[in-house]
Amino acid sequence: MIRVLDEQACLDLVRAQTVGRLGFVADGRVQVIPVNYLVDGHAVVIRTAAGGVLTRVSAETAEVAFEVDHHDNVGGHGWSVLMNGPLTPMTEAEMAAVEGGGRVLPWAGSERTLPLRFAIASVTGRHVVRVRNRPLP
């Protein structure tokens, strides 16, 4: 059974996680990169390495997709949230104003000094529950 989630339910689910995926087109190819993030109001904040592909994408104020999901195979349910909007660079002053901004610590380590803001322009989400004991067609 699939249930469409409203925007508030989507944002609540996304706030409860810390890893999502940024999808974008660069060099003529669709790319998807996992990132650690923090929700700040109606935006998602990440840190990335200066000079990387996300630096180029954000400098172009490109439209990107951001996706977060979760599934519980034993419990037989899961959800997925997909958001779209622009990705732009932030100043350190803007990052300092983000409540909990110091928690945006990428698992990958190394220098991730460039803060980026993904402004949420649209949100869609679904919750899926596996139907048990359903006869096969």
Residue frames as qw, qx, qy, qz and C-alpha x, y, z in Angstrom:
[[0.000, 0.891, 0.453, 0.000, 0.00, 0.00, 0.00],
 [0.424, 0.177, 0.010, 0.888, 1.36, 3.44, -0.95],
 [0.148, -0.871, -0.428, 0.192, 0.35, 6.60, 0.89],
 [0.371, 0.628, 0.020, 0.684, 1.31, 10.06, -0.33],
 [0.478, -0.464, -0.408, 0.624, 2.84, 12.20, 2.42],
 [0.076, 0.971, 0.198, 0.114, 2.06, 15.86, 2.93],
 [0.401, 0.719, -0.295, 0.485, 4.86, 18.43, 3.03],
 [0.411, -0.707, 0.399, -0.416, 5.05, 18.61, 6.83],
 [0.949, -0.193, 0.244, -0.046, 5.31, 14.82, 7.17],
 [0.799, 0.485, -0.099, 0.341, 8.07, 14.82, 4.53],
 [0.139, 0.767, -0.357, 0.514, 10.05, 17.51, 6.34],
 [0.688, -0.562, 0.342, -0.306, 9.63, 15.74, 9.70],
 [0.984, 0.036, 0.130, 0.120, 11.05, 12.52, 8.21],
 [0.619, 0.617, -0.169, 0.456, 13.96, 14.33, 6.55],
 [0.199, -0.799, 0.341, -0.453, 14.81, 16.16, 9.81],
 [0.844, -0.419, 0.290, -0.166, 15.13, 12.79, 11.58],
 [0.928, 0.188, 0.104, 0.306, 17.88, 11.56, 9.23],
 [0.312, -0.798, 0.263, 0.443, 21.43, 12.76, 8.52],
 [0.302, -0.244, 0.713, 0.584, 22.36, 11.28, 5.12],
 [0.612, 0.633, 0.316, -0.353, 20.68, 12.10, 1.82],
 [0.612, 0.101, 0.538, 0.571, 21.55, 12.16, -1.87],
 [0.189, 0.710, -0.066, -0.675, 22.04, 15.18, -4.12],
 [0.640, 0.329, 0.616, 0.321, 21.20, 14.53, -7.76],
 [0.142, 0.828, -0.091, -0.535, 22.28, 16.88, -10.53],
 [0.812, 0.515, 0.157, 0.225, 23.61, 17.05, -14.06],
 [0.225, -0.838, 0.372, 0.329, 27.31, 17.82, -14.49],
 [0.111, -0.453, 0.761, 0.451, 29.49, 17.29, -17.51],
 [0.556, 0.165, -0.516, -0.630, 26.45, 16.04, -19.42],
 [0.492, -0.083, -0.866, 0.019, 25.77, 13.19, -16.99],
 [0.638, -0.628, -0.120, -0.430, 23.34, 12.63, -14.17],
 [0.408, 0.258, -0.719, 0.500, 25.24, 12.25, -10.91],
 [0.672, -0.637, -0.219, -0.307, 24.05, 11.33, -7.44],
 [0.379, 0.386, -0.604, 0.586, 26.25, 12.01, -4.42],
 [0.598, -0.599, -0.525, 0.089, 25.52, 11.02, -0.80],
 [0.154, 0.518, -0.269, 0.797, 25.90, 13.89, 1.67],
 [0.303, -0.436, -0.671, 0.517, 25.46, 14.57, 5.35],
 [0.045, -0.526, -0.284, -0.801, 23.01, 17.39, 5.95],
 [0.075, -0.353, -0.628, 0.690, 21.01, 19.46, 8.39],
 [0.028, 0.703, 0.589, 0.398, 17.55, 20.94, 7.82],
 [0.190, -0.256, -0.250, 0.914, 17.41, 24.67, 8.50],
 [0.394, 0.426, 0.170, -0.797, 13.88, 26.01, 8.19],
 [0.797, 0.499, 0.253, -0.227, 12.87, 25.39, 4.58],
 [0.452, 0.744, -0.490, -0.033, 16.41, 24.59, 3.40],
 [0.966, -0.173, 0.004, 0.192, 18.99, 21.84, 3.63],
 [0.018, -0.906, 0.423, 0.001, 22.57, 22.72, 4.60],
 [0.970, 0.025, 0.010, 0.240, 25.60, 20.66, 3.63],
 [0.212, -0.820, 0.435, 0.306, 29.38, 21.10, 3.61],
 [0.908, 0.379, 0.108, 0.143, 31.57, 20.07, 0.70],
 [0.646, -0.290, 0.234, 0.666, 35.17, 20.29, -0.42],
 [0.199, 0.826, -0.095, -0.518, 36.04, 23.55, -2.17],
 [0.117, 0.546, -0.674, -0.485, 36.81, 22.96, -5.82],
 [0.325, 0.081, 0.942, 0.034, 34.74, 19.78, -6.15],
 [0.002, 0.349, 0.747, 0.565, 31.82, 19.11, -8.46],
 [0.181, -0.754, -0.619, 0.125, 29.31, 20.54, -5.98],
 [0.235, -0.554, -0.002, 0.799, 31.27, 23.79, -5.94],
 [0.045, -0.025, 0.582, 0.812, 30.74, 24.08, -9.71],
 [0.141, -0.527, -0.796, -0.262, 27.08, 23.10, -9.48],
 [0.238, -0.745, -0.474, 0.405, 26.37, 25.62, -6.71],
 [0.211, -0.388, 0.178, 0.879, 28.24, 28.41, -8.52],
 [0.069, -0.167, -0.666, -0.724, 25.79, 27.96, -11.39],
 [0.444, 0.055, 0.416, -0.792, 22.85, 28.15, -8.94],
 [0.336, 0.049, -0.838, -0.427, 21.76, 24.90, -10.51],
 [0.788, -0.208, 0.053, -0.578, 18.49, 23.16, -9.84],
 [0.194, 0.280, -0.933, 0.114, 19.19, 19.90, -8.06],
 [0.777, -0.351, -0.372, -0.366, 17.23, 17.07, -6.50],
 [0.075, -0.421, 0.757, -0.494, 17.67, 15.98, -2.90],
 [0.794, -0.173, -0.459, -0.360, 16.40, 12.56, -1.80],
 [0.183, -0.363, 0.781, -0.475, 16.20, 10.88, 1.58],
 [0.786, -0.121, -0.419, -0.438, 14.69, 7.48, 2.27],
 [0.279, -0.354, 0.805, -0.386, 14.44, 4.72, 4.81],
 [0.777, -0.048, -0.457, -0.431, 13.18, 1.17, 4.75],
 [0.464, -0.358, 0.718, -0.376, 12.58, -1.46, 7.39],
 [0.469, 0.180, -0.784, -0.365, 12.70, -4.83, 5.69],
 [0.137, -0.128, -0.929, 0.320, 11.66, -6.73, 8.82],
 [0.222, 0.405, 0.504, -0.730, 8.77, -4.36, 9.58],
 [0.362, 0.444, 0.749, 0.332, 7.74, -4.26, 5.93],
 [0.141, 0.937, 0.313, -0.061, 7.55, -0.51, 5.46],
 [0.540, -0.110, 0.142, 0.822, 9.59, 2.39, 4.15],
 [0.173, 0.912, 0.272, -0.253, 9.41, 5.94, 2.91],
 [0.559, 0.134, 0.277, 0.770, 11.03, 8.22, 0.39],
 [0.045, 0.894, 0.220, -0.388, 11.11, 12.02, 0.15],
 [0.571, 0.274, 0.341, 0.694, 12.19, 13.86, -3.00],
 [0.046, -0.867, -0.185, 0.460, 12.82, 17.60, -3.05],
 [0.586, 0.468, 0.271, 0.603, 13.84, 19.97, -5.84],
 [0.127, -0.977, -0.103, 0.135, 15.37, 23.43, -5.76],
 [0.459, 0.786, -0.291, 0.295, 18.50, 25.50, -6.26],
 [0.823, -0.352, -0.128, 0.427, 21.87, 24.81, -4.63],
 [0.218, 0.888, -0.098, 0.392, 23.86, 27.93, -3.70],
 [0.554, 0.148, -0.509, 0.642, 27.01, 28.73, -1.72],
 [0.455, -0.848, -0.269, -0.044, 26.70, 30.13, 1.81],
 [0.173, 0.723, -0.434, 0.508, 29.04, 32.44, 3.67],
 [0.451, -0.024, -0.765, 0.459, 30.59, 31.32, 6.94],
 [0.194, -0.049, 0.358, -0.912, 28.50, 34.03, 8.65],
 [0.705, -0.051, -0.264, -0.656, 25.33, 32.47, 7.21],
 [0.708, -0.002, -0.705, 0.048, 26.52, 29.03, 8.32],
 [0.202, 0.079, -0.654, 0.725, 27.26, 30.33, 11.83],
 [0.435, -0.070, 0.155, -0.884, 23.63, 31.54, 12.04],
 [0.716, -0.058, -0.584, -0.377, 22.29, 28.03, 11.31],
 [0.653, -0.486, 0.403, -0.418, 21.13, 26.42, 14.53],
 [0.880, -0.153, 0.450, 0.012, 23.20, 23.27, 14.99],
 [0.613, 0.748, -0.233, -0.103, 25.30, 24.09, 11.90],
 [0.100, -0.662, 0.739, -0.072, 28.35, 22.68, 13.60],
 [0.727, -0.051, 0.659, -0.187, 26.70, 19.24, 13.36],
 [0.785, 0.596, -0.040, -0.162, 27.09, 19.14, 9.58],
 [0.294, -0.640, 0.692, 0.156, 30.15, 16.91, 9.76],
 [0.771, 0.384, -0.383, -0.333, 30.64, 14.73, 6.66],
 [0.932, -0.252, 0.260, -0.008, 31.41, 11.09, 7.36],
 [0.830, 0.475, -0.047, 0.290, 33.99, 11.11, 4.57],
 [0.620, -0.559, 0.024, 0.549, 36.29, 13.33, 6.61],
 [0.507, 0.182, 0.246, 0.806, 38.92, 15.57, 5.02],
 [0.032, -0.269, -0.115, 0.956, 38.40, 19.26, 4.45],
 [0.047, 0.621, 0.715, 0.318, 34.76, 20.13, 3.76],
 [0.232, -0.314, -0.256, 0.884, 34.98, 23.87, 4.22],
 [0.158, -0.084, -0.360, -0.916, 32.38, 25.11, 1.72],
 [0.295, 0.343, 0.740, -0.497, 28.86, 25.41, 3.17],
 [0.142, -0.124, -0.636, -0.749, 26.02, 25.06, 0.64],
 [0.414, 0.243, 0.526, -0.702, 22.29, 25.72, 0.95],
 [0.035, -0.240, -0.856, -0.456, 19.67, 23.71, -0.92],
 [0.354, 0.099, 0.227, -0.902, 16.51, 25.84, -0.96],
 [0.256, 0.269, 0.928, -0.028, 13.50, 23.53, -0.95],
 [0.288, 0.128, -0.272, -0.909, 11.20, 24.58, -3.81],
 [0.785, -0.058, -0.288, -0.545, 9.08, 21.42, -4.00],
 [0.235, -0.297, 0.873, -0.307, 8.60, 18.34, -1.83],
 [0.816, -0.018, -0.322, -0.480, 6.96, 15.00, -2.53],
 [0.123, -0.375, 0.874, -0.284, 6.97, 11.88, -0.43],
 [0.794, -0.081, -0.429, -0.423, 5.54, 8.42, -0.12],
 [0.425, -0.370, 0.751, -0.345, 5.17, 5.88, 2.63],
 [0.676, 0.168, -0.621, -0.360, 5.00, 2.26, 1.51],
 [0.597, -0.293, 0.649, -0.370, 3.74, -0.68, 3.52],
 [0.190, 0.199, -0.914, -0.299, 4.34, -4.18, 2.20],
 [0.794, -0.084, -0.034, -0.602, 1.15, -6.15, 1.73],
 [0.196, -0.328, 0.915, -0.128, 1.62, -9.49, 3.47],
 [0.413, 0.179, 0.884, -0.123, 0.07, -12.79, 2.43],
 [0.518, 0.554, -0.067, -0.648, -1.09, -11.37, -0.87],
 [0.841, 0.189, 0.501, 0.083, -1.75, -14.13, -3.41],
 [0.260, -0.349, 0.553, 0.710, 0.57, -14.13, -6.41],
 [0.568, 0.468, -0.077, -0.672, -1.04, -13.26, -9.75]]
